[in-house]
Every structure is written in C-alpha cells, then in structure tokens.
Amino acid sequence: MLINLAIWVQNLSFFADLRSSGYTYPVLLALHLVGLAMFGGMILVTDARILGWGMRGYAIADVIKQTRWFKRIGLVFTATCGFLLFCSKAEAYYYNTFFRIKLTLFTLVLIHWLVFRGSVYSKPDEIEGNPALLGRAKTAAALSITFWTCIMIAGRGIGYLNAPSGLHFSMLLTPFVNALQHVL
C-alpha cells in the first residue's frame, strides 16, 4: 500500500521532472544542506549554551530567543527542500534503511519537543534561576544534540551508504540512453 503511494507520488510529472533535471535536483539538494546548516547551527549554539559548553557570557534566555527565528526559518527551508527531494525519489527512500532510521529519529525529536516544549523551551527566562529547570534543560539539550546529530548522519547515509541496488540504476542511465538515441 505505502509503496504504491510512493511510486504514484514520484511519478507525478512535477516530481519526475525534478528527479530527471540535471540542475534542479542538485541545486535543491544543496539548498537542503544550506538550510540544514542554518537550522543545525542554531540548534548547536542553543544546546551548547544550555549545557555550558560555550557562550557563557550570554544568558541562556538571550541565546534561545535570538536564535529562535533562525531555527524556524532553517527548519522550514530544510523541511520544504527535504519533502521535495523525498517526493522525487519516494520509492528509493521507501526501501532505504537510513531513511527509515531518519524517520524514527524524527519521531523521537517530535516526542522530545512535546516533552520539553512547555517545561523548558517556552520558559527561557526561568532556566538559569531554577536549578531543577536547568537540569531539565540540560537533559533536553543533550538529547537534542544527540537526535539531530544522528538525523544528519542518517541523512548522509541515505545517499551514500545504503542506496538500493538495482531499483533505480536504470533511472540514472536514462538521460544517457536518451542522449545516445538522439545521436544514433
């Protein structure tokens, strides 16, 4: 059932054109990584400050508040590009173990957000003055760094470590075959 949906989505003309484009797909992938760098960088800065690993001259609340919009913009940018990348190769992602790991990690990030949003991230002004809340914030930050690092590793693994063999190899050759047919 899901595989049929994946095949249908990737064969929609928009996503088929995106996948076969010599320029659009690589540019979209690069933009996905730029958004990830922005989002991930802000997550790292925030979590490192909460953990006391850096930027100790700045209040935790200031760091959280000043990075919030950059994180949101980076997340929307990354998620949009990632969704387009997924839809253009949905069948290959369906079979890719690293993609499944990445989805599992996203589920853990969502649970993390649900658990810590109300008690930590929505109360940045209270973190430094409350030892119990600071401990909870440090737990949230450590989990955040762990989950997002694992998501990035799994994301790189999708394209390089566990690409399904045979499924889409012919798709990679299609532009070359078409070019040869026009020449011959």
N, C-alpha and C positions, 0 to 999 in steps of 0.2 A: 504494500500500500504506500508506504513512505517513499520507496524507491521509484514508484510510478509517478508520484508527485514531483520528486526531484528531477526526473527525466523530463517531465512536462515543463517544469519551470525553466530548466536550462535550454530547452528547445524553443522557448518563446523568441520571436525574432530579435527583440532588443538584446537579450542575453546571449543569443547565438552570435549576433553581430559584435557584441562586446568581446566575447571569447575569441573570435577569429580576427579581431583587429590587431594589426601589427604594432600599433601605437597606443590605443586607448587602454587596453588591458594592462600593459606595463606601467603606464602613467598612473592609472588607478591604483595599482599595487604600490607604487612609490608614494602616492598621496596617503594611502592607508598607513604606511610606515611613518610618514611625517606626522600624521595625527596621533599615531601611537607614541611617537617620541614626545610630543607635546603633553599628551594625557599622562603617559607613564612618568615623564619627568616631573610633572607636578605632584603626582601620587608619591613618588620617591622623596621629593622635597618635604612634603607634608609629613609623611611617615617617619622620615629621618629626624625631623624636628621633634615630633611627639616622642620618639624613642631616645632623644637626647644625643643623637649622633652628629648633629650639625646645627648651624644657625642658632646657637644658644643665646645669642644677643637679641633675638626676636621672640616675642611672646608667641606661644603656640596658637592662640586665637588669631593673632595677626597673620600668621603663615596660612592657617586654614582659610581665613576669609579672603586673603589676597590671591590665593591660588584657585579658589572655588570656580570662578568663571572660566579660567584657562582649562581646568579639568573638564568642565561641562562642554566647552567648545571642542576640545580634543576628543572627548568621548563621542559626541555626535558625529564629528568628522570621521573618526575611525570606524564607528559602527555603520555609518552610511556606506563608506567605501567597502568595508568588510561584507556587508549584505550584498552589494553588487557583485563582488568577487565570488561569494558563495553561490549566488544565483546563476552565474555564468558557467560554473563547473559543479553543479549540485550533485550529480551522480558520482563524480570522483570523490567529492568530500564525504558523501554518504558512506563510502567504503573505507575511508581513510581513518585509521586508528587514532592518529594525532588530532584529527578534527573532533572525534568523539571525546577524547580526553579534554580538549579545549571546551567543548560544550558542558562537560561535567564540572570543570573548573569555573565556568561562568555561573553555573547553578550554585556552586559554593560561594562565589562572590555575591550573588543575589541574597543568599542566606546571611552572609556576613553583613551586607547592607541593611537587611531587615533587623538583624540583632543589634547592630551598633548605631544605626542612624539616630534613633530617638535618644539613646543614652549617652552618646559620645559626640557624634559629628554635628548634631543640632545644638550642642551646648559648648561651643569652643571657649567662651569666656569663663566657664567654670572649671575647666580641666586643670589648670595649674594650681588653683587654690583648694582643690579637693583630692587628697591622696588616693581615695578609693576610685574616683573617676579617672585620675591619671593612670592608675594601674589598668583599668578597663581600656583606656585609650591606647596604652602601650600594647595590650593584647590585640586590640583592633589593628593597630599599625603593623605589628609583626605578622599577623595573618594576611593583611592587605599586601605587604611586600611579597610574602610567600606566594599567595594566589596569583598576583599579577606577573610575577617572575615566571611562574610555571605556565601561565597562559601564553606569555611571549615565547617561551621555549617550545611549547606545543604548536604555536602558530608557525614558527620557523620549521618545525618538523613536518608540518602539513605538506609543504612544497618540496622539501629536500630529503627527508629521511624515510618516508613511507608512502610515496606516490604509488597508487595501484598499478601494477604492471599489466600491460595488455589492454586495459579498458580504453584508454584514451591515447595510446601511442599513435593510432591511426589518425586521430584528430590533429596531432602535432604535425603529421606528414601531409595533411590535406592541402594546405597552402602551396607546398612544394609540388605536389602531384598536379594541382590545378595549373600552376605556372608551367610545368612541363607539358601539359596537354595543350596549352595555348601556343607554346613554342613549336611543338611537334605538329 
